[in-house]
Amino acid sequence: MSAFEFVASAATLLGPRAQQSDATWVSHSVLVLADGAGTGWGARRAADLVVEHYAESNWSAPVEVLLDGPRALARRLDAGDVADGATASVAALDGDGRLWLSAVGDSRILMLRRGSVVHLSRLHERSAVLADLEPSSPSSSRTSGGLTRMIARDRDDVPDVSVLAAQEGDVVVLISDGVGSRLSPMTIARIVHEDTRGRASRNLVDAAAERGLSDNATALVGVLRASAEQGGT
């Protein structure tokens, strides 16, 4: 039983695509955001399978669930004959007061503490890799490169997994690339920190839309509080 739990909300906007291919799942101890990589039925089905997998997982050993997730999902996608894939970000609380964060693809996770970004997942896309290799060159367009890691039936990509000691009041932000391609991490942190009405997720997707959406935009925001089962309020 975790000493903390998430108080979470999600918001999504349909961009110029024909259908929504983002999916989310929320519990007191796990947050999941998946973004289907594609434009048709297969992309949505891939995203749904991602959230179903993590919702059904046994979270007694978070690191095993997170590291094995893409491989297990590749088998599920293959069994379901789903050709499209997905990106995913996952946050999980364990019984020792630790916060586990996992990201694969261009869906990102930020962890905020007292308004500052203390964790930001890497982008698994070619433009980000090129920027790392040539930091002095002009930044590559976020729309110019493909994914270097993702969840798909013909891939065995490893997610980036991090663990932090959780504190009450920490905020975890999961975003699809429809938000991340429009808002900088500092802007995201400011919008979340300034929220006083529990509307941070909605404010994030609205701010992304104001800058012009090129994709579906989804944000999932979870605030850590002391678990009610532990006597917190």
Biotite code that builds the C-alpha atoms (Angstrom):
import biotite.structure as struc

atoms = struc.array([
    struc.Atom([0.000, 0.000, 0.000], chain_id="A", res_id=1, res_name="MET", atom_name="CA", element="C"),
    struc.Atom([1.475, 3.332, -1.047], chain_id="A", res_id=2, res_name="SER", atom_name="CA", element="C"),
    struc.Atom([1.919, 6.229, 1.356], chain_id="A", res_id=3, res_name="ALA", atom_name="CA", element="C"),
    struc.Atom([0.666, 8.474, -1.447], chain_id="A", res_id=4, res_name="PHE", atom_name="CA", element="C"),
    struc.Atom([-2.072, 8.505, -4.050], chain_id="A", res_id=5, res_name="GLU", atom_name="CA", element="C"),
    struc.Atom([-2.811, 10.476, -7.186], chain_id="A", res_id=6, res_name="PHE", atom_name="CA", element="C"),
    struc.Atom([-5.584, 13.031, -7.417], chain_id="A", res_id=7, res_name="VAL", atom_name="CA", element="C"),
    struc.Atom([-5.769, 13.225, -11.192], chain_id="A", res_id=8, res_name="ALA", atom_name="CA", element="C"),
    struc.Atom([-7.628, 14.778, -14.086], chain_id="A", res_id=9, res_name="SER", atom_name="CA", element="C"),
    struc.Atom([-7.327, 14.416, -17.851], chain_id="A", res_id=10, res_name="ALA", atom_name="CA", element="C"),
    struc.Atom([-8.351, 16.545, -20.805], chain_id="A", res_id=11, res_name="ALA", atom_name="CA", element="C"),
    struc.Atom([-8.175, 15.968, -24.537], chain_id="A", res_id=12, res_name="THR", atom_name="CA", element="C"),
    struc.Atom([-8.891, 17.855, -27.736], chain_id="A", res_id=13, res_name="LEU", atom_name="CA", element="C"),
    struc.Atom([-9.362, 16.451, -31.208], chain_id="A", res_id=14, res_name="LEU", atom_name="CA", element="C"),
    struc.Atom([-6.914, 18.056, -33.599], chain_id="A", res_id=15, res_name="GLY", atom_name="CA", element="C"),
    struc.Atom([-7.054, 17.968, -37.401], chain_id="A", res_id=16, res_name="PRO", atom_name="CA", element="C"),
    struc.Atom([-7.100, 14.161, -37.486], chain_id="A", res_id=17, res_name="ARG", atom_name="CA", element="C"),
    struc.Atom([-10.252, 12.276, -38.391], chain_id="A", res_id=18, res_name="ALA", atom_name="CA", element="C"),
    struc.Atom([-10.479, 10.546, -35.012], chain_id="A", res_id=19, res_name="GLN", atom_name="CA", element="C"),
    struc.Atom([-9.092, 10.602, -31.497], chain_id="A", res_id=20, res_name="GLN", atom_name="CA", element="C"),
    struc.Atom([-6.134, 8.242, -31.125], chain_id="A", res_id=21, res_name="SER", atom_name="CA", element="C"),
    struc.Atom([-5.076, 9.205, -27.583], chain_id="A", res_id=22, res_name="ASP", atom_name="CA", element="C"),
    struc.Atom([-6.182, 7.155, -24.578], chain_id="A", res_id=23, res_name="ALA", atom_name="CA", element="C"),
    struc.Atom([-5.739, 7.536, -20.813], chain_id="A", res_id=24, res_name="THR", atom_name="CA", element="C"),
    struc.Atom([-6.261, 5.476, -17.673], chain_id="A", res_id=25, res_name="TRP", atom_name="CA", element="C"),
    struc.Atom([-6.215, 6.674, -14.072], chain_id="A", res_id=26, res_name="VAL", atom_name="CA", element="C"),
    struc.Atom([-6.185, 4.946, -10.692], chain_id="A", res_id=27, res_name="SER", atom_name="CA", element="C"),
    struc.Atom([-5.063, 6.067, -7.230], chain_id="A", res_id=28, res_name="HIS", atom_name="CA", element="C"),
    struc.Atom([-1.590, 4.646, -7.883], chain_id="A", res_id=29, res_name="SER", atom_name="CA", element="C"),
    struc.Atom([-1.108, 4.509, -11.678], chain_id="A", res_id=30, res_name="VAL", atom_name="CA", element="C"),
    struc.Atom([-1.474, 7.031, -14.517], chain_id="A", res_id=31, res_name="LEU", atom_name="CA", element="C"),
    struc.Atom([-1.230, 6.024, -18.187], chain_id="A", res_id=32, res_name="VAL", atom_name="CA", element="C"),
    struc.Atom([-1.313, 8.064, -21.393], chain_id="A", res_id=33, res_name="LEU", atom_name="CA", element="C"),
    struc.Atom([-1.015, 6.395, -24.802], chain_id="A", res_id=34, res_name="ALA", atom_name="CA", element="C"),
    struc.Atom([-0.898, 8.043, -28.220], chain_id="A", res_id=35, res_name="ASP", atom_name="CA", element="C"),
    struc.Atom([-1.624, 5.883, -31.247], chain_id="A", res_id=36, res_name="GLY", atom_name="CA", element="C"),
    struc.Atom([1.030, 6.216, -33.957], chain_id="A", res_id=37, res_name="ALA", atom_name="CA", element="C"),
    struc.Atom([-1.037, 6.429, -37.112], chain_id="A", res_id=38, res_name="GLY", atom_name="CA", element="C"),
    struc.Atom([-4.200, 7.998, -38.465], chain_id="A", res_id=39, res_name="THR", atom_name="CA", element="C"),
    struc.Atom([-6.741, 5.200, -38.670], chain_id="A", res_id=40, res_name="GLY", atom_name="CA", element="C"),
    struc.Atom([-8.522, 2.555, -36.627], chain_id="A", res_id=41, res_name="TRP", atom_name="CA", element="C"),
    struc.Atom([-5.278, 0.731, -35.869], chain_id="A", res_id=42, res_name="GLY", atom_name="CA", element="C"),
    struc.Atom([-3.766, 3.719, -34.063], chain_id="A", res_id=43, res_name="ALA", atom_name="CA", element="C"),
    struc.Atom([-6.739, 4.015, -31.733], chain_id="A", res_id=44, res_name="ARG", atom_name="CA", element="C"),
    struc.Atom([-6.781, 0.269, -31.122], chain_id="A", res_id=45, res_name="ARG", atom_name="CA", element="C"),
    struc.Atom([-3.067, 0.327, -30.303], chain_id="A", res_id=46, res_name="ALA", atom_name="CA", element="C"),
    struc.Atom([-3.569, 3.124, -27.765], chain_id="A", res_id=47, res_name="ALA", atom_name="CA", element="C"),
    struc.Atom([-6.497, 1.279, -26.189], chain_id="A", res_id=48, res_name="ASP", atom_name="CA", element="C"),
    struc.Atom([-4.434, -1.903, -25.867], chain_id="A", res_id=49, res_name="LEU", atom_name="CA", element="C"),
    struc.Atom([-1.663, 0.031, -24.134], chain_id="A", res_id=50, res_name="VAL", atom_name="CA", element="C"),
    struc.Atom([-3.941, 1.411, -21.428], chain_id="A", res_id=51, res_name="VAL", atom_name="CA", element="C"),
    struc.Atom([-5.709, -1.951, -21.066], chain_id="A", res_id=52, res_name="GLU", atom_name="CA", element="C"),
    struc.Atom([-2.373, -3.694, -20.537], chain_id="A", res_id=53, res_name="HIS", atom_name="CA", element="C"),
    struc.Atom([-1.221, -1.379, -17.776], chain_id="A", res_id=54, res_name="TYR", atom_name="CA", element="C"),
    struc.Atom([-4.672, -1.314, -16.170], chain_id="A", res_id=55, res_name="ALA", atom_name="CA", element="C"),
    struc.Atom([-4.603, -5.116, -15.940], chain_id="A", res_id=56, res_name="GLU", atom_name="CA", element="C"),
    struc.Atom([-0.984, -5.388, -14.745], chain_id="A", res_id=57, res_name="SER", atom_name="CA", element="C"),
    struc.Atom([0.122, -6.541, -11.291], chain_id="A", res_id=58, res_name="ASN", atom_name="CA", element="C"),
    struc.Atom([1.941, -3.507, -9.920], chain_id="A", res_id=59, res_name="TRP", atom_name="CA", element="C"),
    struc.Atom([3.662, -5.245, -6.996], chain_id="A", res_id=60, res_name="SER", atom_name="CA", element="C"),
    struc.Atom([6.940, -4.875, -8.946], chain_id="A", res_id=61, res_name="ALA", atom_name="CA", element="C"),
    struc.Atom([6.644, -1.625, -10.974], chain_id="A", res_id=62, res_name="PRO", atom_name="CA", element="C"),
    struc.Atom([10.077, -1.820, -12.607], chain_id="A", res_id=63, res_name="VAL", atom_name="CA", element="C"),
    struc.Atom([9.257, -5.218, -14.119], chain_id="A", res_id=64, res_name="GLU", atom_name="CA", element="C"),
    struc.Atom([5.899, -4.015, -15.438], chain_id="A", res_id=65, res_name="VAL", atom_name="CA", element="C"),
    struc.Atom([7.453, -0.924, -16.991], chain_id="A", res_id=66, res_name="LEU", atom_name="CA", element="C"),
    struc.Atom([10.493, -2.567, -18.559], chain_id="A", res_id=67, res_name="LEU", atom_name="CA", element="C"),
    struc.Atom([8.526, -5.521, -19.931], chain_id="A", res_id=68, res_name="ASP", atom_name="CA", element="C"),
    struc.Atom([5.559, -3.427, -21.089], chain_id="A", res_id=69, res_name="GLY", atom_name="CA", element="C"),
    struc.Atom([6.589, -2.752, -24.712], chain_id="A", res_id=70, res_name="PRO", atom_name="CA", element="C"),
    struc.Atom([7.579, -6.396, -25.243], chain_id="A", res_id=71, res_name="ARG", atom_name="CA", element="C"),
    struc.Atom([4.326, -7.724, -23.781], chain_id="A", res_id=72, res_name="ALA", atom_name="CA", element="C"),
    struc.Atom([2.332, -5.215, -25.794], chain_id="A", res_id=73, res_name="LEU", atom_name="CA", element="C"),
    struc.Atom([4.128, -6.183, -29.006], chain_id="A", res_id=74, res_name="ALA", atom_name="CA", element="C"),
    struc.Atom([2.735, -9.679, -28.491], chain_id="A", res_id=75, res_name="ARG", atom_name="CA", element="C"),
    struc.Atom([-0.776, -8.340, -27.863], chain_id="A", res_id=76, res_name="ARG", atom_name="CA", element="C"),
    struc.Atom([-0.661, -6.134, -30.949], chain_id="A", res_id=77, res_name="LEU", atom_name="CA", element="C"),
    struc.Atom([0.562, -9.048, -33.042], chain_id="A", res_id=78, res_name="ASP", atom_name="CA", element="C"),
    struc.Atom([-2.155, -11.346, -31.680], chain_id="A", res_id=79, res_name="ALA", atom_name="CA", element="C"),
    struc.Atom([-4.777, -8.719, -32.503], chain_id="A", res_id=80, res_name="GLY", atom_name="CA", element="C"),
    struc.Atom([-3.325, -8.096, -35.985], chain_id="A", res_id=81, res_name="ASP", atom_name="CA", element="C"),
    struc.Atom([-2.881, -4.402, -35.168], chain_id="A", res_id=82, res_name="VAL", atom_name="CA", element="C"),
    struc.Atom([-0.314, -3.000, -37.592], chain_id="A", res_id=83, res_name="ALA", atom_name="CA", element="C"),
    struc.Atom([-0.096, 0.471, -36.025], chain_id="A", res_id=84, res_name="ASP", atom_name="CA", element="C"),
    struc.Atom([1.762, 1.200, -32.813], chain_id="A", res_id=85, res_name="GLY", atom_name="CA", element="C"),
    struc.Atom([1.703, 3.717, -29.994], chain_id="A", res_id=86, res_name="ALA", atom_name="CA", element="C"),
    struc.Atom([3.799, 5.839, -27.686], chain_id="A", res_id=87, res_name="THR", atom_name="CA", element="C"),
    struc.Atom([3.194, 5.820, -23.949], chain_id="A", res_id=88, res_name="ALA", atom_name="CA", element="C"),
    struc.Atom([3.988, 7.516, -20.667], chain_id="A", res_id=89, res_name="SER", atom_name="CA", element="C"),
    struc.Atom([3.272, 5.866, -17.322], chain_id="A", res_id=90, res_name="VAL", atom_name="CA", element="C"),
    struc.Atom([3.574, 6.960, -13.688], chain_id="A", res_id=91, res_name="ALA", atom_name="CA", element="C"),
    struc.Atom([3.216, 4.522, -10.784], chain_id="A", res_id=92, res_name="ALA", atom_name="CA", element="C"),
    struc.Atom([3.467, 4.766, -6.992], chain_id="A", res_id=93, res_name="LEU", atom_name="CA", element="C"),
    struc.Atom([4.844, 1.851, -5.001], chain_id="A", res_id=94, res_name="ASP", atom_name="CA", element="C"),
    struc.Atom([4.445, 0.850, -1.365], chain_id="A", res_id=95, res_name="GLY", atom_name="CA", element="C"),
    struc.Atom([7.769, 2.393, -0.351], chain_id="A", res_id=96, res_name="ASP", atom_name="CA", element="C"),
    struc.Atom([6.863, 5.966, -1.265], chain_id="A", res_id=97, res_name="GLY", atom_name="CA", element="C"),
    struc.Atom([8.652, 5.890, -4.591], chain_id="A", res_id=98, res_name="ARG", atom_name="CA", element="C"),
    struc.Atom([7.410, 7.298, -7.878], chain_id="A", res_id=99, res_name="LEU", atom_name="CA", element="C"),
    struc.Atom([8.206, 5.290, -11.015], chain_id="A", res_id=100, res_name="TRP", atom_name="CA", element="C"),
    struc.Atom([8.140, 7.081, -14.373], chain_id="A", res_id=101, res_name="LEU", atom_name="CA", element="C"),
    struc.Atom([8.345, 5.464, -17.804], chain_id="A", res_id=102, res_name="SER", atom_name="CA", element="C"),
    struc.Atom([8.250, 6.932, -21.293], chain_id="A", res_id=103, res_name="ALA", atom_name="CA", element="C"),
    struc.Atom([8.634, 5.497, -24.780], chain_id="A", res_id=104, res_name="VAL", atom_name="CA", element="C"),
    struc.Atom([8.191, 7.557, -27.932], chain_id="A", res_id=105, res_name="GLY", atom_name="CA", element="C"),
    struc.Atom([7.220, 11.232, -27.975], chain_id="A", res_id=106, res_name="ASP", atom_name="CA", element="C"),
    struc.Atom([4.655, 11.102, -25.167], chain_id="A", res_id=107, res_name="SER", atom_name="CA", element="C"),
    struc.Atom([6.413, 12.805, -22.262], chain_id="A", res_id=108, res_name="ARG", atom_name="CA", element="C"),
    struc.Atom([6.390, 12.991, -18.473], chain_id="A", res_id=109, res_name="ILE", atom_name="CA", element="C"),
    struc.Atom([7.260, 15.969, -16.317], chain_id="A", res_id=110, res_name="LEU", atom_name="CA", element="C"),
    struc.Atom([7.509, 15.863, -12.536], chain_id="A", res_id=111, res_name="MET", atom_name="CA", element="C"),
    struc.Atom([7.076, 19.196, -10.793], chain_id="A", res_id=112, res_name="LEU", atom_name="CA", element="C"),
    struc.Atom([8.008, 20.036, -7.220], chain_id="A", res_id=113, res_name="ARG", atom_name="CA", element="C"),
    struc.Atom([7.017, 23.422, -5.834], chain_id="A", res_id=114, res_name="ARG", atom_name="CA", element="C"),
    struc.Atom([6.527, 24.677, -9.384], chain_id="A", res_id=115, res_name="GLY", atom_name="CA", element="C"),
    struc.Atom([9.923, 23.596, -10.724], chain_id="A", res_id=116, res_name="SER", atom_name="CA", element="C"),
    struc.Atom([10.646, 20.808, -13.209], chain_id="A", res_id=117, res_name="VAL", atom_name="CA", element="C"),
    struc.Atom([12.685, 18.116, -11.427], chain_id="A", res_id=118, res_name="VAL", atom_name="CA", element="C"),
    struc.Atom([12.224, 15.401, -14.047], chain_id="A", res_id=119, res_name="HIS", atom_name="CA", element="C"),
    struc.Atom([11.620, 15.557, -17.800], chain_id="A", res_id=120, res_name="LEU", atom_name="CA", element="C"),
    struc.Atom([11.591, 12.448, -19.971], chain_id="A", res_id=121, res_name="SER", atom_name="CA", element="C"),
    struc.Atom([13.545, 12.347, -23.219], chain_id="A", res_id=122, res_name="ARG", atom_name="CA", element="C"),
    struc.Atom([11.932, 12.508, -26.624], chain_id="A", res_id=123, res_name="LEU", atom_name="CA", element="C"),
    struc.Atom([12.464, 9.338, -28.650], chain_id="A", res_id=124, res_name="HIS", atom_name="CA", element="C"),
    struc.Atom([12.428, 10.909, -32.083], chain_id="A", res_id=125, res_name="GLU", atom_name="CA", element="C"),
    struc.Atom([15.070, 11.608, -34.712], chain_id="A", res_id=126, res_name="ARG", atom_name="CA", element="C"),
    struc.Atom([15.024, 15.380, -34.354], chain_id="A", res_id=127, res_name="SER", atom_name="CA", element="C"),
    struc.Atom([15.830, 15.071, -30.635], chain_id="A", res_id=128, res_name="ALA", atom_name="CA", element="C"),
    struc.Atom([18.674, 12.639, -31.361], chain_id="A", res_id=129, res_name="VAL", atom_name="CA", element="C"),
    struc.Atom([20.115, 15.025, -33.960], chain_id="A", res_id=130, res_name="LEU", atom_name="CA", element="C"),
    struc.Atom([19.885, 17.906, -31.495], chain_id="A", res_id=131, res_name="ALA", atom_name="CA", element="C"),
    struc.Atom([21.852, 15.857, -28.947], chain_id="A", res_id=132, res_name="ASP", atom_name="CA", element="C"),
    struc.Atom([24.510, 14.998, -31.532], chain_id="A", res_id=133, res_name="LEU", atom_name="CA", element="C"),
    struc.Atom([24.792, 18.553, -32.861], chain_id="A", res_id=134, res_name="GLU", atom_name="CA", element="C"),
    struc.Atom([23.840, 20.852, -29.970], chain_id="A", res_id=135, res_name="PRO", atom_name="CA", element="C"),
    struc.Atom([25.322, 23.937, -31.660], chain_id="A", res_id=136, res_name="SER", atom_name="CA", element="C"),
    struc.Atom([23.215, 23.578, -34.793], chain_id="A", res_id=137, res_name="SER", atom_name="CA", element="C"),
    struc.Atom([19.734, 25.080, -35.208], chain_id="A", res_id=138, res_name="PRO", atom_name="CA", element="C"),
    struc.Atom([17.020, 22.996, -33.583], chain_id="A", res_id=139, res_name="SER", atom_name="CA", element="C"),
    struc.Atom([15.370, 20.474, -35.857], chain_id="A", res_id=140, res_name="SER", atom_name="CA", element="C"),
    struc.Atom([11.665, 20.781, -36.490], chain_id="A", res_id=141, res_name="SER", atom_name="CA", element="C"),
    struc.Atom([9.550, 18.610, -34.197], chain_id="A", res_id=142, res_name="ARG", atom_name="CA", element="C"),
    struc.Atom([7.632, 17.517, -37.285], chain_id="A", res_id=143, res_name="THR", atom_name="CA", element="C"),
    struc.Atom([10.651, 16.577, -39.365], chain_id="A", res_id=144, res_name="SER", atom_name="CA", element="C"),
    struc.Atom([11.681, 13.309, -37.703], chain_id="A", res_id=145, res_name="GLY", atom_name="CA", element="C"),
    struc.Atom([10.145, 9.939, -37.003], chain_id="A", res_id=146, res_name="GLY", atom_name="CA", element="C"),
    struc.Atom([10.050, 7.995, -33.773], chain_id="A", res_id=147, res_name="LEU", atom_name="CA", element="C"),
    struc.Atom([13.199, 6.199, -32.665], chain_id="A", res_id=148, res_name="THR", atom_name="CA", element="C"),
    struc.Atom([11.329, 4.176, -30.031], chain_id="A", res_id=149, res_name="ARG", atom_name="CA", element="C"),
    struc.Atom([7.709, 3.108, -29.837], chain_id="A", res_id=150, res_name="MET", atom_name="CA", element="C"),
    struc.Atom([5.405, 0.232, -28.947], chain_id="A", res_id=151, res_name="ILE", atom_name="CA", element="C"),
    struc.Atom([4.635, -1.912, -31.997], chain_id="A", res_id=152, res_name="ALA", atom_name="CA", element="C"),
    struc.Atom([4.249, -5.551, -32.892], chain_id="A", res_id=153, res_name="ARG", atom_name="CA", element="C"),
    struc.Atom([7.543, -5.752, -34.790], chain_id="A", res_id=154, res_name="ASP", atom_name="CA", element="C"),
    struc.Atom([9.653, -3.860, -32.209], chain_id="A", res_id=155, res_name="ARG", atom_name="CA", element="C"),
    struc.Atom([11.293, -4.515, -28.865], chain_id="A", res_id=156, res_name="ASP", atom_name="CA", element="C"),
    struc.Atom([12.161, -0.991, -27.761], chain_id="A", res_id=157, res_name="ASP", atom_name="CA", element="C"),
    struc.Atom([13.147, -0.292, -24.166], chain_id="A", res_id=158, res_name="VAL", atom_name="CA", element="C"),
    struc.Atom([11.423, 2.574, -22.342], chain_id="A", res_id=159, res_name="PRO", atom_name="CA", element="C"),
    struc.Atom([13.258, 5.146, -20.260], chain_id="A", res_id=160, res_name="ASP", atom_name="CA", element="C"),
    struc.Atom([12.439, 4.294, -16.633], chain_id="A", res_id=161, res_name="VAL", atom_name="CA", element="C"),
    struc.Atom([13.226, 6.573, -13.687], chain_id="A", res_id=162, res_name="SER", atom_name="CA", element="C"),
    struc.Atom([12.442, 6.394, -9.970], chain_id="A", res_id=163, res_name="VAL", atom_name="CA", element="C"),
    struc.Atom([12.198, 9.270, -7.513], chain_id="A", res_id=164, res_name="LEU", atom_name="CA", element="C"),
    struc.Atom([11.365, 9.609, -3.835], chain_id="A", res_id=165, res_name="ALA", atom_name="CA", element="C"),
    struc.Atom([7.830, 11.003, -3.800], chain_id="A", res_id=166, res_name="ALA", atom_name="CA", element="C"),
    struc.Atom([6.752, 13.978, -1.709], chain_id="A", res_id=167, res_name="GLN", atom_name="CA", element="C"),
    struc.Atom([3.273, 15.198, -0.936], chain_id="A", res_id=168, res_name="GLU", atom_name="CA", element="C"),
    struc.Atom([2.348, 17.967, -3.355], chain_id="A", res_id=169, res_name="GLY", atom_name="CA", element="C"),
    struc.Atom([4.496, 16.666, -6.203], chain_id="A", res_id=170, res_name="ASP", atom_name="CA", element="C"),
    struc.Atom([2.755, 16.964, -9.562], chain_id="A", res_id=171, res_name="VAL", atom_name="CA", element="C"),
    struc.Atom([3.137, 14.486, -12.414], chain_id="A", res_id=172, res_name="VAL", atom_name="CA", element="C"),
    struc.Atom([2.212, 15.684, -15.918], chain_id="A", res_id=173, res_name="VAL", atom_name="CA", element="C"),
    struc.Atom([1.761, 13.245, -18.809], chain_id="A", res_id=174, res_name="LEU", atom_name="CA", element="C"),
    struc.Atom([1.323, 14.796, -22.261], chain_id="A", res_id=175, res_name="ILE", atom_name="CA", element="C"),
    struc.Atom([0.875, 13.601, -25.813], chain_id="A", res_id=176, res_name="SER", atom_name="CA", element="C"),
    struc.Atom([3.037, 15.156, -28.516], chain_id="A", res_id=177, res_name="ASP", atom_name="CA", element="C"),
    struc.Atom([0.069, 17.291, -29.522], chain_id="A", res_id=178, res_name="GLY", atom_name="CA", element="C"),
    struc.Atom([0.711, 19.247, -26.322], chain_id="A", res_id=179, res_name="VAL", atom_name="CA", element="C"),
    struc.Atom([4.478, 18.779, -26.114], chain_id="A", res_id=180, res_name="GLY", atom_name="CA", element="C"),
    struc.Atom([5.058, 20.080, -29.632], chain_id="A", res_id=181, res_name="SER", atom_name="CA", element="C"),
    struc.Atom([3.274, 23.329, -28.764], chain_id="A", res_id=182, res_name="ARG", atom_name="CA", element="C"),
    struc.Atom([4.277, 24.058, -25.159], chain_id="A", res_id=183, res_name="LEU", atom_name="CA", element="C"),
    struc.Atom([7.762, 24.166, -23.670], chain_id="A", res_id=184, res_name="SER", atom_name="CA", element="C"),
    struc.Atom([8.446, 22.380, -20.375], chain_id="A", res_id=185, res_name="PRO", atom_name="CA", element="C"),
    struc.Atom([8.737, 25.755, -18.630], chain_id="A", res_id=186, res_name="MET", atom_name="CA", element="C"),
    struc.Atom([5.394, 26.874, -20.028], chain_id="A", res_id=187, res_name="THR", atom_name="CA", element="C"),
    struc.Atom([3.789, 23.609, -18.912], chain_id="A", res_id=188, res_name="ILE", atom_name="CA", element="C"),
    struc.Atom([5.230, 24.051, -15.414], chain_id="A", res_id=189, res_name="ALA", atom_name="CA", element="C"),
    struc.Atom([3.935, 27.615, -15.209], chain_id="A", res_id=190, res_name="ARG", atom_name="CA", element="C"),
    struc.Atom([0.418, 26.701, -16.356], chain_id="A", res_id=191, res_name="ILE", atom_name="CA", element="C"),
    struc.Atom([0.208, 23.843, -13.860], chain_id="A", res_id=192, res_name="VAL", atom_name="CA", element="C"),
    struc.Atom([1.675, 25.870, -10.991], chain_id="A", res_id=193, res_name="HIS", atom_name="CA", element="C"),
    struc.Atom([-0.719, 28.775, -11.574], chain_id="A", res_id=194, res_name="GLU", atom_name="CA", element="C"),
    struc.Atom([-3.816, 26.561, -11.564], chain_id="A", res_id=195, res_name="ASP", atom_name="CA", element="C"),
    struc.Atom([-5.970, 26.986, -8.457], chain_id="A", res_id=196, res_name="THR", atom_name="CA", element="C"),
    struc.Atom([-9.198, 25.369, -9.657], chain_id="A", res_id=197, res_name="ARG", atom_name="CA", element="C"),
    struc.Atom([-8.173, 21.827, -10.551], chain_id="A", res_id=198, res_name="GLY", atom_name="CA", element="C"),
    struc.Atom([-8.213, 22.652, -14.262], chain_id="A", res_id=199, res_name="ARG", atom_name="CA", element="C"),
    struc.Atom([-4.523, 22.187, -15.080], chain_id="A", res_id=200, res_name="ALA", atom_name="CA", element="C"),
    struc.Atom([-5.081, 19.445, -17.662], chain_id="A", res_id=201, res_name="SER", atom_name="CA", element="C"),
    struc.Atom([-7.775, 21.479, -19.436], chain_id="A", res_id=202, res_name="ARG", atom_name="CA", element="C"),
    struc.Atom([-5.637, 24.615, -19.322], chain_id="A", res_id=203, res_name="ASN", atom_name="CA", element="C"),
    struc.Atom([-2.742, 22.742, -20.946], chain_id="A", res_id=204, res_name="LEU", atom_name="CA", element="C"),
    struc.Atom([-4.716, 21.449, -23.930], chain_id="A", res_id=205, res_name="VAL", atom_name="CA", element="C"),
    struc.Atom([-6.408, 24.833, -24.355], chain_id="A", res_id=206, res_name="ASP", atom_name="CA", element="C"),
    struc.Atom([-3.016, 26.567, -24.378], chain_id="A", res_id=207, res_name="ALA", atom_name="CA", element="C"),
    struc.Atom([-1.751, 24.091, -26.978], chain_id="A", res_id=208, res_name="ALA", atom_name="CA", element="C"),
    struc.Atom([-4.840, 24.742, -29.111], chain_id="A", res_id=209, res_name="ALA", atom_name="CA", element="C"),
    struc.Atom([-4.217, 28.485, -28.983], chain_id="A", res_id=210, res_name="GLU", atom_name="CA", element="C"),
    struc.Atom([-0.902, 27.821, -30.735], chain_id="A", res_id=211, res_name="ARG", atom_name="CA", element="C"),
    struc.Atom([-2.559, 25.698, -33.437], chain_id="A", res_id=212, res_name="GLY", atom_name="CA", element="C"),
    struc.Atom([-2.963, 21.945, -33.141], chain_id="A", res_id=213, res_name="LEU", atom_name="CA", element="C"),
    struc.Atom([-1.334, 19.635, -35.669], chain_id="A", res_id=214, res_name="SER", atom_name="CA", element="C"),
    struc.Atom([-2.315, 16.505, -33.731], chain_id="A", res_id=215, res_name="ASP", atom_name="CA", element="C"),
    struc.Atom([-4.675, 15.379, -30.999], chain_id="A", res_id=216, res_name="ASN", atom_name="CA", element="C"),
    struc.Atom([-3.770, 17.019, -27.686], chain_id="A", res_id=217, res_name="ALA", atom_name="CA", element="C"),
    struc.Atom([-4.081, 15.187, -24.366], chain_id="A", res_id=218, res_name="THR", atom_name="CA", element="C"),
    struc.Atom([-2.843, 16.043, -20.878], chain_id="A", res_id=219, res_name="ALA", atom_name="CA", element="C"),
    struc.Atom([-3.074, 14.031, -17.673], chain_id="A", res_id=220, res_name="LEU", atom_name="CA", element="C"),
    struc.Atom([-2.153, 15.761, -14.410], chain_id="A", res_id=221, res_name="VAL", atom_name="CA", element="C"),
    struc.Atom([-1.791, 13.933, -11.102], chain_id="A", res_id=222, res_name="GLY", atom_name="CA", element="C"),
    struc.Atom([-1.123, 15.605, -7.747], chain_id="A", res_id=223, res_name="VAL", atom_name="CA", element="C"),
    struc.Atom([0.357, 13.444, -4.986], chain_id="A", res_id=224, res_name="LEU", atom_name="CA", element="C"),
    struc.Atom([-1.358, 13.527, -1.625], chain_id="A", res_id=225, res_name="ARG", atom_name="CA", element="C"),
    struc.Atom([-1.075, 11.360, 1.474], chain_id="A", res_id=226, res_name="ALA", atom_name="CA", element="C"),
    struc.Atom([-3.047, 8.169, 0.972], chain_id="A", res_id=227, res_name="SER", atom_name="CA", element="C"),
    struc.Atom([-6.384, 8.088, 2.771], chain_id="A", res_id=228, res_name="ALA", atom_name="CA", element="C"),
    struc.Atom([-5.619, 4.509, 3.843], chain_id="A", res_id=229, res_name="GLU", atom_name="CA", element="C"),
    struc.Atom([-2.488, 5.817, 5.582], chain_id="A", res_id=230, res_name="GLN", atom_name="CA", element="C"),
    struc.Atom([-4.469, 8.328, 7.569], chain_id="A", res_id=231, res_name="GLY", atom_name="CA", element="C"),
    struc.Atom([-3.744, 11.321, 5.324], chain_id="A", res_id=232, res_name="GLY", atom_name="CA", element="C"),
    struc.Atom([-6.284, 13.987, 4.504], chain_id="A", res_id=233, res_name="THR", atom_name="CA", element="C"),
])
